[in-house]
Amino acid sequence: MEPIIDHIQITVKDMDVAVPFYDKFLPLLGFDRASRSSAVIEAHDFQVVEYSHPRLGFAITSPRTAFTGETIHRRRPGALHHLAFQAESRAEVDRLHSELKQIGAMIVSEPKEYREYTPAQTPAHYYALFLKDLEGIKYEIVCTKPI
């Protein structure tokens, strides 16, 4: 088996807040908004909105009714710490940084080299930016190609 991720499903706190954000965010990463589908599955107590791409499905879902008052904390056991998307170049990281600011993403860390993420004996090729969605879910846009 190849270690290829088929789809990711993230639970958000408020679908009314999350859907408009992801409608703007995911097209920046190559998802076509026209490929978006949605459903309400009452038997499972959730609403799902899925963005399809030939390489990856990305879905956001509502929380179970019993958990709607909880907050996101990425350091809890079992929680998603962050999700990284690979950019083709440093220029693409920089371009996405500009576009992410325009859609209201919270930039956690501006684009820069992260020498601490590469072994000391190798040149730094880790160039990234970090952001959070409107509910605090953390994402990374990264390029690891040599300059």
C-alpha positions as CSV (number, residue, x, y, z in Angstrom):
1,M,0.0,0.0,0.0
2,E,1.2,3.5,-0.8
3,P,0.8,6.0,2.1
4,I,-1.6,8.3,0.2
5,I,-4.3,10.2,2.1
6,D,-7.6,9.9,0.4
7,H,-9.6,12.5,2.4
8,I,-9.5,14.6,5.5
9,Q,-12.5,15.5,7.6
10,I,-12.2,18.3,10.1
11,T,-14.9,19.1,12.7
12,V,-15.5,22.8,13.1
13,K,-17.5,24.6,15.8
14,D,-19.8,26.7,13.6
15,M,-20.6,25.7,10.0
16,D,-22.1,29.1,9.3
17,V,-18.7,30.7,10.1
18,A,-16.5,27.9,8.6
19,V,-18.2,27.3,5.2
20,P,-17.7,30.9,3.9
21,F,-14.0,30.8,5.1
22,Y,-13.3,27.4,3.5
23,D,-15.1,28.5,0.3
24,K,-12.3,31.2,0.0
25,F,-9.4,29.2,1.5
26,L,-9.5,25.9,-0.3
27,P,-9.6,27.3,-3.8
28,L,-6.2,29.0,-3.0
29,L,-4.9,25.4,-2.4
30,G,-6.2,24.1,-5.7
31,F,-9.7,23.0,-4.8
32,D,-12.5,24.0,-7.2
33,R,-15.5,25.5,-5.3
34,A,-17.7,24.0,-8.0
35,S,-16.7,20.5,-6.7
36,R,-18.2,21.3,-3.3
37,S,-21.0,19.1,-2.1
38,S,-22.9,19.0,1.2
39,A,-25.3,16.8,3.2
40,V,-27.0,16.5,6.5
41,I,-26.8,13.1,8.0
42,E,-29.3,13.1,10.9
43,A,-28.5,9.5,11.9
44,H,-24.9,10.6,12.7
45,D,-25.9,14.1,14.1
46,F,-23.8,16.1,11.6
47,Q,-23.7,18.3,8.6
48,V,-20.8,17.8,6.1
49,V,-19.5,20.0,3.4
50,E,-16.9,18.3,1.2
51,Y,-14.5,19.9,-1.3
52,S,-13.3,17.3,-3.9
53,H,-10.0,17.3,-5.7
54,P,-8.6,14.4,-7.8
55,R,-5.8,14.0,-5.2
56,L,-7.6,14.7,-1.9
57,G,-11.0,15.2,-0.5
58,F,-11.3,17.8,2.2
59,A,-14.5,18.0,4.4
60,I,-15.7,20.1,7.3
61,T,-18.3,18.8,9.6
62,S,-20.4,20.1,12.4
63,P,-19.8,18.8,15.9
64,R,-22.2,16.5,17.7
65,T,-24.9,18.5,19.4
66,A,-23.5,17.5,22.8
67,F,-20.1,19.1,22.0
68,T,-21.2,22.4,20.5
69,G,-20.0,24.4,23.5
70,E,-16.4,23.0,23.5
71,T,-13.5,24.9,22.1
72,I,-10.7,23.8,19.8
73,H,-7.4,23.0,21.4
74,R,-4.7,21.5,19.1
75,R,-2.6,20.2,22.0
76,R,-5.2,17.8,23.4
77,P,-4.5,14.1,22.9
78,G,-6.1,12.9,19.7
79,A,-6.5,16.4,18.3
80,L,-5.2,17.6,15.0
81,H,-2.1,19.7,15.8
82,H,-1.9,21.3,12.3
83,L,-2.2,20.3,8.7
84,A,0.5,21.3,6.1
85,F,0.0,21.8,2.4
86,Q,3.0,21.7,0.1
87,A,3.8,24.7,-2.1
88,E,5.8,24.4,-5.3
89,S,8.1,27.3,-4.5
90,R,8.9,30.0,-2.0
91,A,7.3,32.5,-4.4
92,E,4.0,30.4,-4.1
93,V,4.3,30.6,-0.3
94,D,4.7,34.3,-0.5
95,R,1.8,34.7,-2.9
96,L,-0.5,32.6,-0.8
97,H,0.5,34.7,2.3
98,S,-0.8,37.8,0.5
99,E,-4.0,36.1,-0.6
100,L,-4.7,34.5,2.8
101,K,-4.5,38.0,4.4
102,Q,-7.1,39.2,1.9
103,I,-9.6,36.5,2.9
104,G,-9.2,37.2,6.6
105,A,-7.1,34.2,7.7
106,M,-5.2,34.8,10.9
107,I,-1.5,34.7,10.0
108,V,0.3,33.0,12.9
109,S,3.8,33.3,11.4
110,E,4.8,35.2,8.3
111,P,6.7,33.3,5.6
112,K,10.3,32.6,6.6
113,E,13.0,29.9,6.8
114,Y,12.7,27.5,9.7
115,R,16.2,26.2,10.2
116,E,15.1,24.4,13.3
117,Y,13.0,22.0,11.1
118,T,16.0,20.7,9.2
119,P,19.0,18.8,10.4
120,A,21.9,21.0,11.5
121,Q,24.3,19.5,8.9
122,T,22.0,20.3,5.9
123,P,21.2,23.7,4.4
124,A,17.8,25.2,5.4
125,H,15.2,24.4,2.8
126,Y,12.1,24.7,5.0
127,Y,10.2,27.8,4.1
128,A,6.7,28.1,5.5
129,L,3.9,30.2,6.8
130,F,1.4,29.3,9.5
131,L,-2.2,30.4,9.7
132,K,-5.4,29.6,11.6
133,D,-8.9,29.6,10.3
134,L,-11.6,31.7,12.0
135,E,-12.1,29.0,14.7
136,G,-8.4,28.4,15.5
137,I,-7.6,25.4,13.4
138,K,-3.9,25.7,12.4
139,Y,-2.6,25.2,8.9
140,E,0.8,25.5,7.3
141,I,1.9,26.3,3.7
142,V,5.4,24.9,3.2
143,C,8.1,24.6,0.5
144,T,11.0,22.3,1.1
145,K,12.7,22.6,-2.2
146,P,16.3,24.1,-2.4
147,I,16.5,27.7,-3.4
